[in-house]
Amino acid sequence: MTHKFQKIFGNKKAVIGMIHLQALPGTPKYTGSINQIIEKALEEARIYRQAGIDALMIENMHDVPYIKNDVGHEISSLTAIIAYLIKQKTRLPLGIQILAGANKAALAAALNAGADFIRAEGFVFGHLADEGYIDSQAAELLRYRKQIGAEHIAIFTDIKKKHSSHALTADLDITEMAHAAEFFLSDGLIITGMHTGDTADFNELQKVKADTDLPVLVGSGVNLDNITDYMAIADALIIGSYFKKNGYWANDVDGNKVRALMKKVNRNG
């Protein structure tokens, strides 16, 4: 397991709670209140922390439709501000993802906010997403991390990214993608289902875990019923939809659901 992962989470299997930021400035669903966006994110961070979550991650999922790669400074700067405030308030490990494929922007925001990791799509190989073709960014991204002095920030990378077609790489087994990401210096691999909230394939998860030395994270579909099975294999779990009211990602965080899941995790861990 890599040094960065251990430095962030220690030797425990972490549960990472998702904060889906309200629509940010310039996007179609932006309501015009930056203060409301910030306060909403801080309130969800407070709920998660009080419920015993291990770590947090923020993402601009309400910014539909997503711009590919170059999201604009209005997005990355506010993301950095919110991340900084959450980090100061909670002192929990914190990650950032900026959609779609805006990995350099996420890395810069993480550095300025004092965050610990980013989630990067399009790290190795290419895939066709609803935003268009997402190309691999490993070489450019890791050089950028070096240039800005952000080498302490972990880059956890999706393989076979959800909401995407992988027809171009259909002849590649997921373990081959894992090997490529490991060779290209990923700090951890993220495995998901086909869509937000869909369960990740247990067979794929087991194959990747057995065939790589990297930490493996589950990026979708974890709930109270299956968490024990996922925890037996994965090193960390990113949970968003299940923690929301009615299990829908765009709803408010339900503290009772977070507490119930963390109670089960801590009892079994």
Buried (B, 14 or more C-beta within 10 A) or exposed (E): BBEBBEEBBEEEBBBBBBBBBBBBBEBEEBEEEBEEBBEBBBEBBBBBBEBBBBBBBBBBBBBEEBBBBEBBEBBBBBBBBBBBBBBEEBEBBBBBBBBBBBBBBBBBBBBBBBBBBBBBBBBBBBBEBEBEEBEBBBEEBBEBBEEBEBEBBBBBBBBBBBBBEBEEBEEBEBBBBBBBBBEBBBBBBBBBBBEBBBBBBBEBBBBBBEBBEBBBBBBBBBBEEBBEEBBEBBBBBBBBBBBBEEBEBEEBBBBEBBBEBBEBBEEEE
